[in-house]
Amino acid sequence: MTSDESKSGRKRREIRAKKLKTSSLPVKLTSDEDESRNLVTDNNKGPKRGREVESDDDEPLIKKAAVEPTTHLVKTSDSYLSKTRFDHFPLSPLSLKAIQDAGFKTMTVVQEATLPIILKGKDVLAKAKTGTGKTVAFLLPSIEAVLKSPPASRDKRNPPITVLVVCPTRELACQAAAEANILLKYHTSIGVQVVIGGTKLPSEQRRLQKSPCHILVATPGRLKDHIDNTSGFAARLMGVKVLVLDEADHLLDMGFRREIERIIAAVPKQRQTFLFSATVSDEVRQICHVALKRDHEYVNCVEEGSEETHQKVSQMYMIASLDRHFSLLYGLLKEHIADNNDYKVIIFCTTAMVTRLVADLLGRLSLNVREIHSRKPQSYRTRVSDEFRKSKRIILVTSDVSARGVDYPDVSLVVQMGLPSGREQYIHRLGRTGRKGKEGEGVLMLAPWEEFFLDSVKDLSLTKSSLPPIDPEAVKKVQKGLGQVEMTNKEAAYQAWLGYYKSQKKIARNTTRLVELANEFSRSMGLTTPPAIPRNVLNKMGLKNVPGLRAK
């Protein structure tokens, strides 16, 4: 799609679905971590893209589309469900049986809108919010494509991969593969495999060689590793009949444009392609020209002017000095636990090391807490993610590896501690609760000098929460807990905190003030003297000889 699409001389066909009743969504998994080597969250400069988006000179030649894509505008209500049953479409009886076993009764709006188009063999660009059943929408027709493909001859050493699903993060890739296995319950001859960063390449190579792989789910960086380093892998990709780019806007936000173009070039031109995205930016449109056929169909399941945050999620913010944040968090959690027997809480922190600090503290306050961040091994993160997904009465402290797309059911509260990286990140974090029509609560905790962030979300339904009276007993418990937190965790959190806020332009303009705020954070951890930071790190941060810093 190009800007030419918006010219007044062109008309778009609109298809409106029937108005739907409010209900909850049973779909388990939708389309987050940023691949730790591609998105740096805890280095000296704070969050940034692992790769800069390439300049226009490096982009492939974008030609004007000869055929205008058909646009379908899907009218939705507050419900994500339609009234359409899966058996209304020509799907395999074994797939329908697996769907029934999984408890899926009717389609979501996204599935109802995209499935008939995909089953006709068309390429699709689908715009839909997270948590609306997108994963099932592309997996079901992908399974049909495998079933219709001729079986590979047994003497082939490297049988072709039929379906390639590209996800921006490890967690989303694992989630998509898990959902595929649910749908393949009775298709025992179809194999699904995952290749992601954070695992050993040789072990993946052996698994790809020994085990069936008709559907491959991958993150872009690791997929490129296999194309370059795994014998026969590039040849296997020449059998791809379906290419799925999941969370396309997130893929591009993370700087994966070059990798996406490389992947598109590595699969046959004669294929079917599905591109799912929560937003359709100019960069997403440019990728459409490379990835999709010119007569592809655009399905828009996000009504213009619709709420970006779920109406059933109450949003509050607190403004308090840093020295109160930990005790406020403890009091907020205790109150929420008392009011919610099956509580399920996610706490988002600014960096991985601050995440580790908060998890350490809450654990010492006898709360049932888990942590996920980029410094944890992938096997650990997968195990904890699965545990949190299945559990109740549990708290997950996380960095932004869990901010987008990851489907944790029944989250009752989302707390965001400190300045989000932007409006979009705030919305994606909040979207971990209130999923599939359920109610939820969100609390944003800021310091007075972070209050400027509220200007970027002033059109959202945030209300200011008054601060509760100081509870001396709670403060005493928190101070005792902080005294037990390992010093190495405090040192790492201090350095990471300083690096994160150094990347925030409005705060980093005055480096002397920035260091004063960092030392305020240090005191909030119970330290009388801020930790020393290696000189080379301070130099990289651009904070050499700034008053208030201790170098070592």
Secondary structure as the mmCIF struct_conf table of DSSP 4:
data_model
#
loop_
_struct_conf.conf_type_id
_struct_conf.id
_struct_conf.beg_label_comp_id
_struct_conf.beg_label_asym_id
_struct_conf.beg_label_seq_id
_struct_conf.end_label_comp_id
_struct_conf.end_label_asym_id
_struct_conf.end_label_seq_id
HELX_RH_3T_P HELX_RH_3T_P1 SER A 3 SER A 6
TURN_TY1_P TURN_TY1_P1 SER A 8 GLY A 9
HELX_LH_PP_P HELX_LH_PP_P1 ALA A 17 LYS A 19
TURN_TY1_P TURN_TY1_P2 SER A 36 ASN A 38
STRN STRN1 LEU A 39 VAL A 40
BEND BEND1 THR A 41 ASN A 43
TURN_TY1_P TURN_TY1_P3 ASN A 44 LYS A 45
BEND BEND2 PRO A 47 PRO A 47
STRN STRN2 LYS A 48 ARG A 49
BEND BEND3 GLY A 50 ARG A 51
HELX_LH_PP_P HELX_LH_PP_P2 GLU A 52 SER A 55
HELX_RH_3T_P HELX_RH_3T_P2 ASP A 56 ASP A 58
BEND BEND4 GLU A 59 GLU A 59
HELX_LH_PP_P HELX_LH_PP_P3 PRO A 60 ALA A 65
BEND BEND5 ALA A 66 VAL A 67
HELX_LH_PP_P HELX_LH_PP_P4 GLU A 68 PRO A 69
STRN STRN3 THR A 70 LEU A 73
BEND BEND6 ASP A 78 ASP A 78
STRN STRN4 LEU A 81 LEU A 81
BEND BEND7 LYS A 83 LYS A 83
HELX_RH_3T_P HELX_RH_3T_P3 PHE A 86 HIS A 88
BEND BEND8 PHE A 89 PHE A 89
HELX_RH_AL_P HELX_RH_AL_P1 PRO A 93 ASP A 101
TURN_TY1_P TURN_TY1_P4 ALA A 102 GLY A 103
BEND BEND9 THR A 106 THR A 106
STRN STRN5 THR A 108 THR A 108
HELX_RH_AL_P HELX_RH_AL_P2 VAL A 109 LEU A 119
TURN_TY1_P TURN_TY1_P5 LYS A 120 GLY A 121
STRN STRN6 VAL A 124 LYS A 127
TURN_TY1_P TURN_TY1_P6 THR A 130 GLY A 131
BEND BEND10 THR A 132 GLY A 133
HELX_RH_AL_P HELX_RH_AL_P3 LYS A 134 LYS A 148
BEND BEND11 SER A 149 SER A 149
HELX_LH_PP_P HELX_LH_PP_P5 PRO A 150 SER A 153
TURN_TY1_P TURN_TY1_P7 ARG A 154 ASP A 155
BEND BEND12 ARG A 157 ASN A 158
HELX_LH_PP_P HELX_LH_PP_P6 PRO A 159 ILE A 161
STRN STRN7 VAL A 163 VAL A 166
BEND BEND13 PRO A 168 THR A 169
HELX_RH_AL_P HELX_RH_AL_P4 ARG A 170 LEU A 183
TURN_TY1_P TURN_TY1_P8 LEU A 184 TYR A 186
TURN_TY1_P TURN_TY1_P9 THR A 188 SER A 189
STRN STRN8 VAL A 192 VAL A 195
TURN_TY1_P TURN_TY1_P10 GLY A 197 GLY A 198
BEND BEND14 THR A 199 THR A 199
HELX_RH_AL_P HELX_RH_AL_P5 LEU A 201 LYS A 210
BEND BEND15 SER A 211 SER A 211
BEND BEND16 HIS A 214 HIS A 214
STRN STRN9 ILE A 215 ALA A 218
HELX_RH_AL_P HELX_RH_AL_P6 PRO A 220 ASN A 229
BEND BEND17 THR A 230 THR A 230
TURN_TY1_P TURN_TY1_P11 SER A 231 GLY A 232
HELX_RH_AL_P HELX_RH_AL_P7 PHE A 233 LEU A 237
TURN_TY1_P TURN_TY1_P12 MET A 238 GLY A 239
STRN STRN10 VAL A 242 LEU A 245
TURN_TY1_P TURN_TY1_P13 ASP A 246 GLU A 247
HELX_RH_AL_P HELX_RH_AL_P8 ALA A 248 ASP A 253
TURN_TY1_P TURN_TY1_P14 MET A 254 GLY A 255
HELX_RH_AL_P HELX_RH_AL_P9 ARG A 257 ALA A 266
BEND BEND18 VAL A 267 VAL A 267
BEND BEND19 LYS A 269 ARG A 271
STRN STRN11 GLN A 272 SER A 277
BEND BEND20 ALA A 278 ALA A 278
HELX_RH_AL_P HELX_RH_AL_P10 ASP A 282 ALA A 291
BEND BEND21 LEU A 292 LEU A 292
TURN_TY1_P TURN_TY1_P15 ARG A 294 ASP A 295
STRN STRN12 GLU A 297 ASN A 300
BEND BEND22 VAL A 302 VAL A 302
TURN_TY1_P TURN_TY1_P16 GLU A 304 GLY A 305
BEND BEND23 GLU A 308 THR A 309
TURN_TY1_P TURN_TY1_P17 GLN A 311 LYS A 312
STRN STRN13 VAL A 313 ILE A 319
HELX_RH_AL_P HELX_RH_AL_P11 LEU A 322 ASP A 339
TURN_TY1_P TURN_TY1_P18 ASN A 341 ASP A 342
STRN STRN14 LYS A 344 PHE A 348
BEND BEND24 THR A 350 THR A 351
HELX_RH_AL_P HELX_RH_AL_P12 ALA A 352 ARG A 364
TURN_TY1_P TURN_TY1_P19 LEU A 365 SER A 366
STRN STRN15 VAL A 369 ILE A 372
TURN_TY1_P TURN_TY1_P20 SER A 374 ARG A 375
BEND BEND25 LYS A 376 LYS A 376
HELX_RH_AL_P HELX_RH_AL_P13 GLN A 378 LYS A 390
BEND BEND26 LYS A 392 ARG A 393
STRN STRN16 ILE A 394 THR A 398
HELX_RH_3T_P HELX_RH_3T_P4 ASP A 400 SER A 402
BEND BEND27 ALA A 403 GLY A 405
TURN_TY1_P TURN_TY1_P21 PRO A 409 ASP A 410
STRN STRN17 LEU A 413 MET A 417
BEND BEND28 GLY A 418 GLY A 418
BEND BEND29 SER A 421 GLY A 422
HELX_RH_AL_P HELX_RH_AL_P14 ARG A 423 LEU A 430
TURN_TY1_P TURN_TY1_P22 GLY A 431 ARG A 432
BEND BEND30 THR A 433 GLY A 434
HELX_RH_3T_P HELX_RH_3T_P5 ARG A 435 GLY A 437
STRN STRN18 GLY A 440 LEU A 446
HELX_RH_3T_P HELX_RH_3T_P6 PRO A 448 VAL A 457
TURN_TY1_P TURN_TY1_P23 LYS A 458 ASP A 459
BEND BEND31 LEU A 460 LEU A 460
STRN STRN19 LEU A 462 LYS A 464
HELX_LH_PP_P HELX_LH_PP_P7 SER A 465 ILE A 470
HELX_RH_AL_P HELX_RH_AL_P15 PRO A 472 GLN A 484
BEND BEND32 VAL A 485 VAL A 485
HELX_RH_AL_P HELX_RH_AL_P16 MET A 487 LYS A 502
TURN_TY1_P TURN_TY1_P24 SER A 503 SER A 503
HELX_RH_AL_P HELX_RH_AL_P17 LYS A 505 ALA A 508
TURN_TY1_P TURN_TY1_P25 ARG A 509 ARG A 509
BEND BEND33 ASN A 510 ASN A 510
HELX_RH_AL_P HELX_RH_AL_P18 THR A 511 SER A 524
TURN_TY1_P TURN_TY1_P26 MET A 525 GLY A 526
BEND BEND34 THR A 528 THR A 529
HELX_LH_PP_P HELX_LH_PP_P8 PRO A 530 ALA A 532
STRN STRN20 ILE A 533 ILE A 533
HELX_RH_AL_P HELX_RH_AL_P19 ARG A 535 MET A 541
TURN_TY1_P TURN_TY1_P27 GLY A 542 GLY A 542
TURN_TY1_P TURN_TY1_P28 LYS A 544 ASN A 545
TURN_TY1_P TURN_TY1_P29 PRO A 547 GLY A 548
STRN STRN21 ALA A 551 ALA A 551
#
